[in-house]
Amino acid sequence: MTHRAGASRIAAVVASIVLLSPVLPAAGAAGVVDAVDVVDAAALSSNRNPQHDPPQEPHRHPARELRWGDCAGVGDPALRCAEVAVPLDHRRPRGRTISIAISRLPATDPALRRGVLLTTGGGPGGPGVPLPSSLAPLLPPEVRARYDLIGFDIRFVERSTPIGCGQEVEEPGGYRVRTATPGSLPADAAEARAYARDCVRAAGWALPYATTANAARDMDVIRAALGEEKISYLGGSYAGMLGGVYAALFPGRVDRFVLDSPVDPKTAWRPYELGRTPAFEAGTAAFAAWTAERDAEYGLGGTAREVSDAVAELIRRAATAPVVVAGHAWTSGELGTLLVAGIYDERSFGLVAAAFADIAAGREPYVPFPVRPLPPAGVPGVPADNHTATNMAYRCGDGPWPRELHDYRRDLASYSARYPLFGPANANITPCAFWPRIEDEPVRRPAGRAPGVLVTAALRDVAVPVANSRAVAAGIPGSRMVTVDAHTHAPYPAFGDACLNGEVGAFLTTGTLPPADVAC
């Protein structure tokens, strides 16, 4: 069973968003007191008081002479790259600077050119520099004619002053998660605390400034460096949330914004993780039912329950000892990442079912993506755990997170009982419980002064349930939503729905939003 059809689709899903591995072995560290102590971060402290900070104003720097050249690690010779210096701490614009990597594909018709269309990766932790090359063939010609496509890696990701947490490898999917087992919370907490300390040692200078609000402020420096009065934007998943935060901070600089399946910043990140747990369970049920109907092909079970049990048993087996197939030792985390890749997109069900069937039978599976993110080829200086480290830094930095163990005990009891597959992972303690306190206030207010944006979403999205997209659209007055009744994530443009793609293309081309929300 090769099931190579659809390989590019599943690879794109995994590349565009950071995955949650649902079933992992419990941590093995011993003993921790019941009171959660925050990692000592005296060296990270500043004297900022966010309540006394001035209101956000657009950067008014004149256009800079950007030095465009080859893009490291990108094979498209048409894509050109440059670096933009931004303040590490935007409250101290004359202090230390870091470098943000940007890329550009020029508009195809200079006579019709409107401006720039920025984009970046999801996660947080996914790269954005290569995206214009993969996005360009999917956009309608009238959109390509009007915009320079500008990709960028957000601060601390890959080409943009990358950080790490001192780990030798990435976590599966670039997302650190541990599944609780009965009695494992003290050990899980000890491991989480140790990880937080490792991050402070390796990247303590950066952690106070790893926030979505600062990434949005970097976007405005990019705008100024490009010499643009306003920017247009296309971002999916976490990148959709980033676009909404930019609209809140810099409403006067918003032109045409498309936010595809955005995370609601009001729930970032603990409430969001808990809130999507039932969607993960429903997505697994849909995958299991689909696979059960094809038992003759996959042999994982003739009922949804049998398929779920077979997959869960294989993951539990790998938690005891990795499952070695064709020289690769599959860990439980890697198998969990494989499962989540399947439940994120209905078009991936067959490929993932075939992979589980092959691994269970001792055959080498066909998996068209790395289960652990790889460092970008040809880009020196990127730490081995860069994607995991930046994902954790932003999630902890955007906060807030509970600091007391009894909060995690309560959530674990509740969510594990109701959602046995994903509750023990989504509700478990993370290093954010021990993270240095971040003084940059999260941006949670609606962007009331920004023009309306276009929000797109799939109704049966597992990764970012549609309630997130609805909340973001409601928070920016005058916005419109375009939804598609599908089991997928970030449907524009790769899902290929003609109705949805047509509405987005029309908005980017004309600037006119639909008169009402559209259900495709």
KESETI-876571 format. One record per residue (C-alpha): residue number from 1; residue in three letters; x, y, z. Coordinates in steps of 0.2 Angstrom, whole numbers, plus 5000, padded with zeros to 4 digits. Example, Ala and Ser with C-alpha at 12.3 -4.5 7.8 and 13.67 -1.06 7.14 Angstrom:
2
{1 ALA {5062 4978 5039}}
{2 SER {5068 4995 5036}}
//
This chain:
520
{1 MET {5000 5000 5000}}
{2 THR {5009 5016 4994}}
{3 HIS {4994 5028 4994}}
{4 ARG {5005 5041 4987}}
{5 ALA {4990 5051 4980}}
{6 GLY {4988 5066 4991}}
{7 ALA {5006 5066 4998}}
{8 SER {5008 5084 4994}}
{9 ARG {4992 5088 5003}}
{10 ILE {4997 5080 5019}}
{11 ALA {5015 5087 5018}}
{12 ALA {5008 5104 5016}}
{13 VAL {4996 5102 5031}}
{14 VAL {5011 5097 5042}}
{15 ALA {5022 5111 5035}}
{16 SER {5010 5125 5038}}
{17 ILE {5005 5121 5056}}
{18 VAL {5013 5114 5071}}
{19 LEU {5005 5098 5077}}
{20 LEU {4999 5091 5093}}
{21 SER {5006 5074 5097}}
{22 PRO {4992 5066 5107}}
{23 VAL {4999 5051 5116}}
{24 LEU {5016 5051 5123}}
{25 PRO {5025 5042 5137}}
{26 ALA {5025 5050 5154}}
{27 ALA {5040 5059 5160}}
{28 GLY {5052 5049 5170}}
{29 ALA {5059 5063 5182}}
{30 ALA {5056 5061 5201}}
{31 GLY {5047 5072 5214}}
{32 VAL {5041 5090 5214}}
{33 VAL {5033 5100 5228}}
{34 ASP {5015 5105 5225}}
{35 ALA {5019 5124 5224}}
{36 VAL {5024 5128 5206}}
{37 ASP {5039 5139 5206}}
{38 VAL {5043 5150 5192}}
{39 VAL {5061 5148 5184}}
{40 ASP {5072 5162 5191}}
{41 ALA {5074 5175 5178}}
{42 ALA {5081 5190 5187}}
{43 ALA {5093 5192 5172}}
{44 LEU {5078 5194 5161}}
{45 SER {5069 5207 5171}}
{46 SER {5066 5225 5164}}
{47 ASN {5058 5240 5172}}
{48 ARG {5044 5241 5160}}
{49 ASN {5026 5244 5166}}
{50 PRO {5014 5240 5152}}
{51 GLN {5001 5250 5160}}
{52 HIS {5011 5266 5157}}
{53 ASP {5018 5261 5140}}
{54 PRO {5013 5274 5126}}
{55 PRO {4999 5268 5114}}
{56 GLN {5005 5259 5098}}
{57 GLU {5010 5270 5084}}
{58 PRO {5015 5265 5067}}
{59 HIS {5033 5265 5063}}
{60 ARG {5037 5280 5053}}
{61 HIS {5055 5276 5048}}
{62 PRO {5059 5280 5030}}
{63 ALA {5060 5267 5017}}
{64 ARG {5077 5258 5019}}
{65 GLU {5089 5253 5005}}
{66 LEU {5086 5234 5007}}
{67 ARG {5100 5223 5000}}
{68 TRP {5091 5209 4991}}
{69 GLY {5100 5193 4987}}
{70 ASP {5099 5175 4986}}
{71 CYS {5087 5166 4998}}
{72 ALA {5097 5153 5009}}
{73 GLY {5090 5136 5008}}
{74 VAL {5077 5140 4994}}
{75 GLY {5078 5133 4977}}
{76 ASP {5067 5146 4968}}
{77 PRO {5079 5159 4959}}
{78 ALA {5065 5171 4957}}
{79 LEU {5063 5173 4976}}
{80 ARG {5075 5186 4983}}
{81 CYS {5078 5189 5001}}
{82 ALA {5084 5203 5013}}
{83 GLU {5086 5207 5031}}
{84 VAL {5077 5220 5041}}
{85 ALA {5084 5226 5058}}
{86 VAL {5070 5227 5071}}
{87 PRO {5072 5232 5090}}
{88 LEU {5073 5217 5102}}
{89 ASP {5062 5227 5113}}
{90 HIS {5050 5239 5104}}
{91 ARG {5049 5249 5120}}
{92 ARG {5067 5253 5118}}
{93 PRO {5069 5257 5099}}
{94 ARG {5087 5262 5100}}
{95 GLY {5092 5247 5110}}
{96 ARG {5098 5230 5104}}
{97 THR {5092 5225 5087}}
{98 ILE {5088 5208 5079}}
{99 SER {5087 5203 5061}}
{100 ILE {5071 5198 5052}}
{101 ALA {5072 5188 5036}}
{102 ILE {5060 5193 5022}}
{103 SER {5058 5187 5004}}
{104 ARG {5050 5194 4989}}
{105 LEU {5041 5189 4973}}
{106 PRO {5037 5204 4963}}
{107 ALA {5020 5208 4956}}
{108 THR {5018 5201 4938}}
{109 ASP {5011 5217 4931}}
{110 PRO {5019 5233 4937}}
{111 ALA {5005 5243 4929}}
{112 LEU {4992 5235 4940}}
{113 ARG {5003 5233 4956}}
{114 ARG {4994 5239 4971}}
{115 GLY {5007 5235 4985}}
{116 VAL {5013 5220 4995}}
{117 LEU {5004 5205 5002}}
{118 LEU {5013 5198 5017}}
{119 THR {5013 5180 5023}}
{120 THR {5021 5169 5036}}
{121 GLY {5020 5152 5043}}
{122 GLY {5009 5145 5056}}
{123 GLY {5013 5136 5072}}
{124 PRO {5020 5147 5080}}
{125 GLY {5037 5141 5074}}
{126 GLY {5034 5138 5055}}
{127 PRO {5045 5147 5043}}
{128 GLY {5038 5160 5031}}
{129 VAL {5052 5165 5019}}
{130 PRO {5049 5150 5007}}
{131 LEU {5030 5153 5006}}
{132 PRO {5029 5165 4992}}
{133 SER {5036 5152 4980}}
{134 SER {5023 5139 4985}}
{135 LEU {5009 5151 4986}}
{136 ALA {5011 5160 4970}}
{137 PRO {5005 5145 4958}}
{138 LEU {4989 5144 4969}}
{139 LEU {4984 5162 4968}}
{140 PRO {4974 5168 4953}}
{141 PRO {4983 5179 4940}}
{142 GLU {4974 5194 4944}}
{143 VAL {4980 5193 4962}}
{144 ARG {4998 5190 4957}}
{145 ALA {4997 5204 4945}}
{146 ARG {4993 5216 4959}}
{147 TYR {5005 5211 4974}}
{148 ASP {5023 5208 4978}}
{149 LEU {5022 5192 4988}}
{150 ILE {5032 5195 5004}}
{151 GLY {5037 5181 5016}}
{152 PHE {5045 5183 5032}}
{153 ASP {5051 5172 5047}}
{154 ILE {5044 5179 5063}}
{155 ARG {5057 5183 5076}}
{156 PHE {5068 5169 5082}}
{157 VAL {5062 5157 5069}}
{158 GLU {5075 5149 5056}}
{159 ARG {5083 5164 5047}}
{160 SER {5077 5177 5059}}
{161 THR {5089 5177 5074}}
{162 PRO {5085 5159 5078}}
{163 ILE {5084 5153 5096}}
{164 GLY {5085 5135 5104}}
{165 CYS {5082 5128 5121}}
{166 GLY {5097 5117 5121}}
{167 GLN {5089 5101 5116}}
{168 GLU {5098 5089 5103}}
{169 VAL {5082 5086 5093}}
{170 GLU {5065 5093 5089}}
{171 GLU {5050 5086 5097}}
{172 PRO {5038 5077 5085}}
{173 GLY {5029 5090 5075}}
{174 GLY {5039 5103 5083}}
{175 TYR {5027 5104 5098}}
{176 ARG {5032 5099 5115}}
{177 VAL {5018 5089 5124}}
{178 ARG {5017 5075 5137}}
{179 THR {5003 5064 5141}}
{180 ALA {4999 5062 5159}}
{181 THR {4996 5045 5166}}
{182 PRO {4989 5041 5184}}
{183 GLY {5001 5048 5196}}
{184 SER {5013 5056 5184}}
{185 LEU {5009 5074 5187}}
{186 PRO {5024 5077 5199}}
{187 ALA {5036 5069 5187}}
{188 ASP {5029 5078 5172}}
{189 ALA {5030 5095 5182}}
{190 ALA {5048 5091 5186}}
{191 GLU {5052 5088 5168}}
{192 ALA {5043 5104 5162}}
{193 ARG {5053 5114 5175}}
{194 ALA {5069 5107 5169}}
{195 TYR {5065 5112 5151}}
{196 ALA {5060 5129 5156}}
{197 ARG {5077 5131 5165}}
{198 ASP {5086 5124 5149}}
{199 CYS {5077 5138 5139}}
{200 VAL {5082 5152 5151}}
{201 ARG {5100 5146 5150}}
{202 ALA {5100 5144 5131}}
{203 ALA {5089 5159 5126}}
{204 GLY {5085 5169 5141}}
{205 TRP {5090 5185 5132}}
{206 ALA {5076 5182 5120}}
{207 LEU {5062 5175 5130}}
{208 PRO {5054 5191 5137}}
{209 TYR {5052 5197 5119}}
{210 ALA {5045 5181 5111}}
{211 THR {5027 5187 5109}}
{212 THR {5014 5189 5095}}
{213 ALA {5012 5207 5099}}
{214 ASN {5031 5209 5096}}
{215 ALA {5030 5199 5080}}
{216 ALA {5016 5211 5074}}
{217 ARG {5027 5226 5078}}
{218 ASP {5041 5218 5068}}
{219 MET {5028 5217 5053}}
{220 ASP {5026 5236 5054}}
{221 VAL {5045 5239 5053}}
{222 ILE {5045 5228 5038}}
{223 ARG {5031 5239 5031}}
{224 ALA {5041 5254 5033}}
{225 ALA {5057 5246 5026}}
{226 LEU {5047 5242 5011}}
{227 GLY {5041 5260 5009}}
{228 GLU {5023 5255 5010}}
{229 GLU {5010 5266 5018}}
{230 LYS {4999 5251 5021}}
{231 ILE {5000 5232 5019}}
{232 SER {4989 5218 5013}}
{233 TYR {4991 5201 5022}}
{234 LEU {4987 5183 5020}}
{235 GLY {4990 5171 5035}}
{236 GLY {4983 5155 5041}}
{237 SER {4981 5147 5058}}
{238 TYR {4993 5155 5070}}
{239 ALA {4998 5167 5056}}
{240 GLY {4980 5172 5055}}
{241 MET {4980 5176 5073}}
{242 LEU {4996 5187 5070}}
{243 GLY {4987 5196 5057}}
{244 GLY {4972 5200 5069}}
{245 VAL {4985 5207 5082}}
{246 TYR {4993 5218 5069}}
{247 ALA {4976 5225 5064}}
{248 ALA {4973 5229 5083}}
{249 LEU {4990 5237 5085}}
{250 PHE {4991 5246 5068}}
{251 PRO {4973 5248 5062}}
{252 GLY {4978 5263 5050}}
{253 ARG {4990 5252 5041}}
{254 VAL {4978 5238 5036}}
{255 ASP {4973 5237 5018}}
{256 ARG {4966 5220 5012}}
{257 PHE {4968 5206 5026}}
{258 VAL {4963 5188 5024}}
{259 LEU {4964 5178 5040}}
{260 ASP {4962 5160 5037}}
{261 SER {4957 5149 5052}}
{262 PRO {4964 5161 5064}}
{263 VAL {4967 5157 5082}}
{264 ASP {4957 5168 5094}}
{265 PRO {4970 5178 5103}}
{266 LYS {4958 5180 5118}}
{267 THR {4960 5161 5121}}
{268 ALA {4979 5160 5118}}
{269 TRP {4985 5148 5123}}
{270 ARG {4979 5137 5138}}
{271 PRO {4960 5140 5135}}
{272 TYR {4963 5136 5116}}
{273 GLU {4972 5120 5120}}
{274 LEU {4958 5114 5131}}
{275 GLY {4944 5121 5120}}
{276 ARG {4950 5111 5105}}
{277 THR {4951 5094 5114}}
{278 PRO {4933 5088 5109}}
{279 ALA {4937 5093 5091}}
{280 PHE {4952 5081 5092}}
{281 GLU {4941 5067 5098}}
{282 ALA {4928 5070 5085}}
{283 GLY {4941 5071 5071}}
{284 THR {4948 5054 5077}}
{285 ALA {4931 5047 5077}}
{286 ALA {4929 5052 5059}}
{287 PHE {4945 5045 5054}}
{288 ALA {4942 5029 5062}}
{289 ALA {4924 5027 5054}}
{290 TRP {4931 5031 5037}}
{291 THR {4945 5018 5040}}
{292 ALA {4933 5005 5046}}
{293 GLU {4923 5006 5031}}
{294 ARG {4939 5001 5021}}
{295 ASP {4944 4987 5032}}
{296 ALA {4948 4975 5018}}
{297 GLU {4961 4988 5012}}
{298 TYR {4969 4993 5029}}
{299 GLY {4965 4979 5041}}
{300 LEU {4964 4990 5056}}
{301 GLY {4947 4985 5061}}
{302 GLY {4929 4983 5054}}
{303 THR {4922 4996 5067}}
{304 ALA {4927 5013 5072}}
{305 ARG {4930 5007 5089}}
{306 GLU {4942 4993 5083}}
{307 VAL {4952 5005 5072}}
{308 SER {4954 5018 5087}}
{309 ASP {4959 5004 5098}}
{310 ALA {4972 4997 5086}}
{311 VAL {4980 5014 5083}}
{312 ALA {4980 5018 5102}}
{313 GLU {4987 5001 5106}}
{314 LEU {5001 5004 5093}}
{315 ILE {5005 5021 5101}}
{316 ARG {5005 5013 5119}}
{317 ARG {5016 4999 5113}}
{318 ALA {5029 5013 5107}}
{319 ALA {5028 5021 5123}}
{320 THR {5035 5006 5131}}
{321 ALA {5048 5003 5118}}
{322 PRO {5050 5011 5101}}
{323 VAL {5042 5001 5086}}
{324 VAL {5057 4998 5075}}
{325 VAL {5052 4996 5056}}
{326 ALA {5065 4997 5042}}
{327 GLY {5078 5004 5053}}
{328 HIS {5067 5018 5060}}
{329 ALA {5062 5017 5079}}
{330 TRP {5045 5025 5079}}
{331 THR {5042 5033 5096}}
{332 SER {5024 5036 5103}}
{333 GLY {5026 5054 5100}}
{334 GLU {5030 5051 5082}}
{335 LEU {5015 5040 5080}}
{336 GLY {5004 5053 5089}}
{337 THR {5010 5066 5076}}
{338 LEU {5006 5054 5062}}
{339 LEU {4988 5052 5069}}
{340 VAL {4986 5071 5071}}
{341 ALA {4992 5074 5053}}
{342 GLY {4978 5062 5048}}
{343 ILE {4964 5070 5058}}
{344 TYR {4968 5087 5053}}
{345 ASP {4962 5084 5035}}
{346 GLU {4950 5072 5028}}
{347 ARG {4960 5070 5012}}
{348 SER {4974 5063 5022}}
{349 PHE {4964 5049 5030}}
{350 GLY {4970 5035 5017}}
{351 LEU {4988 5040 5018}}
{352 VAL {4989 5039 5037}}
{353 ALA {4978 5023 5038}}
{354 ALA {4990 5015 5026}}
{355 ALA {5005 5021 5037}}
{356 PHE {4998 5014 5053}}
{357 ALA {4993 4997 5044}}
{358 ASP {5011 4996 5037}}
{359 ILE {5019 5000 5054}}
{360 ALA {5008 4987 5063}}
{361 ALA {5013 4974 5050}}
{362 GLY {5032 4978 5051}}
{363 ARG {5032 4986 5034}}
{364 GLU {5041 5002 5030}}
{365 PRO {5027 5015 5028}}
{366 TYR {5026 5029 5016}}
{367 VAL {5026 5046 5025}}
{368 PRO {5029 5061 5014}}
{369 PHE {5035 5073 5028}}
{370 PRO {5047 5073 5042}}
{371 VAL {5039 5068 5059}}
{372 ARG {5052 5079 5067}}
{373 PRO {5055 5096 5059}}
{374 LEU {5071 5097 5050}}
{375 PRO {5083 5112 5050}}
{376 PRO {5082 5122 5033}}
{377 ALA {5096 5116 5022}}
{378 GLY {5109 5128 5018}}
{379 VAL {5104 5140 5032}}
{380 PRO {5119 5140 5045}}
{381 GLY {5117 5143 5063}}
{382 VAL {5099 5137 5066}}
{383 PRO {5098 5127 5083}}
{384 ALA {5093 5109 5082}}
{385 ASP {5077 5112 5092}}
{386 ASN {5073 5129 5084}}
{387 HIS {5055 5125 5079}}
{388 THR {5050 5117 5096}}
{389 ALA {5059 5131 5106}}
{390 THR {5050 5145 5096}}
{391 ASN {5034 5137 5098}}
{392 MET {5036 5135 5116}}
{393 ALA {5042 5153 5118}}
{394 TYR {5028 5161 5110}}
{395 ARG {5015 5150 5118}}
{396 CYS {5022 5154 5135}}
{397 GLY {5025 5172 5131}}
{398 ASP {5007 5175 5125}}
{399 GLY {5000 5167 5141}}
{400 PRO {4993 5168 5154}}
{401 TRP {4996 5150 5161}}
{402 PRO {4991 5142 5178}}
{403 ARG {5006 5142 5190}}
{404 GLU {4998 5130 5203}}
{405 LEU {4998 5111 5202}}
{406 HIS {4981 5109 5208}}
{407 ASP {4974 5118 5193}}
{408 TYR {4982 5105 5182}}
{409 ARG {4976 5091 5193}}
{410 ARG {4958 5098 5191}}
{411 ASP {4959 5100 5172}}
{412 LEU {4967 5083 5170}}
{413 ALA {4953 5074 5180}}
{414 SER {4940 5083 5170}}
{415 TYR {4947 5082 5153}}
{416 SER {4953 5064 5155}}
{417 ALA {4936 5058 5160}}
{418 ARG {4927 5066 5145}}
{419 TYR {4940 5065 5132}}
{420 PRO {4951 5049 5135}}
{421 LEU {4962 5051 5119}}
{422 PHE {4967 5069 5120}}
{423 GLY {4962 5075 5138}}
{424 PRO {4978 5068 5146}}
{425 ALA {4989 5077 5134}}
{426 ASN {4980 5094 5132}}
{427 ALA {4976 5096 5150}}
{428 ASN {4994 5091 5157}}
{429 ILE {5006 5103 5164}}
{430 THR {5019 5112 5152}}
{431 PRO {5035 5122 5154}}
{432 CYS {5024 5137 5153}}
{433 ALA {5019 5134 5171}}
{434 PHE {5037 5138 5176}}
{435 TRP {5041 5151 5162}}
{436 PRO {5049 5168 5166}}
{437 ARG {5035 5181 5168}}
{438 ILE {5033 5191 5152}}
{439 GLU {5029 5210 5154}}
{440 ASP {5022 5212 5136}}
{441 GLU {5004 5212 5139}}
{442 PRO {4994 5201 5127}}
{443 VAL {4984 5210 5113}}
{444 ARG {4966 5204 5116}}
{445 ARG {4956 5219 5112}}
{446 PRO {4946 5220 5095}}
{447 ALA {4953 5230 5081}}
{448 GLY {4938 5242 5081}}
{449 ARG {4947 5255 5071}}
{450 ALA {4954 5244 5057}}
{451 PRO {4944 5241 5041}}
{452 GLY {4934 5225 5040}}
{453 VAL {4944 5209 5035}}
{454 LEU {4940 5193 5027}}
{455 VAL {4940 5178 5038}}
{456 THR {4940 5160 5030}}
{457 ALA {4937 5144 5039}}
{458 ALA {4931 5126 5038}}
{459 LEU {4916 5121 5048}}
{460 ARG {4924 5104 5054}}
{461 ASP {4942 5111 5057}}
{462 VAL {4950 5100 5071}}
{463 ALA {4966 5111 5073}}
{464 VAL {4957 5128 5075}}
{465 PRO {4939 5125 5079}}
{466 VAL {4928 5137 5069}}
{467 ALA {4922 5146 5085}}
{468 ASN {4940 5154 5084}}
{469 SER {4937 5161 5067}}
{470 ARG {4920 5168 5071}}
{471 ALA {4926 5177 5087}}
{472 VAL {4940 5185 5077}}
{473 ALA {4928 5191 5063}}
{474 ALA {4916 5198 5076}}
{475 GLY {4930 5207 5085}}
{476 ILE {4934 5217 5069}}
{477 PRO {4918 5227 5064}}
{478 GLY {4914 5226 5046}}
{479 SER {4922 5209 5043}}
{480 ARG {4915 5195 5033}}
{481 MET {4917 5176 5035}}
{482 VAL {4918 5163 5021}}
{483 THR {4916 5145 5027}}
{484 VAL {4917 5129 5018}}
{485 ASP {4908 5113 5025}}
{486 ALA {4924 5102 5026}}
{487 HIS {4935 5093 5038}}
{488 THR {4951 5102 5034}}
{489 HIS {4962 5116 5041}}
{490 ALA {4967 5133 5033}}
{491 PRO {4957 5129 5017}}
{492 TYR {4963 5144 5007}}
{493 PRO {4969 5141 4994}}
{494 ALA {4976 5123 4994}}
{495 PHE {4959 5115 4998}}
{496 GLY {4953 5120 4981}}
{497 ASP {4935 5125 4985}}
{498 ALA {4930 5136 4970}}
{499 CYS {4917 5146 4980}}
{500 LEU {4929 5150 4994}}
{501 ASN {4944 5154 4983}}
{502 GLY {4933 5165 4972}}
{503 GLU {4928 5175 4986}}
{504 VAL {4945 5178 4993}}
{505 GLY {4952 5182 4975}}
{506 ALA {4938 5194 4972}}
{507 PHE {4942 5203 4989}}
{508 LEU {4961 5204 4986}}
{509 THR {4958 5210 4968}}
{510 THR {4944 5223 4971}}
{511 GLY {4945 5227 4990}}
{512 THR {4926 5224 4991}}
{513 LEU {4920 5212 5005}}
{514 PRO {4905 5201 5002}}
{515 PRO {4889 5210 5007}}
{516 ALA {4886 5196 5020}}
{517 ASP {4894 5181 5026}}
{518 VAL {4896 5167 5013}}
{519 ALA {4893 5148 5016}}
{520 CYS {4901 5138 5002}}
//
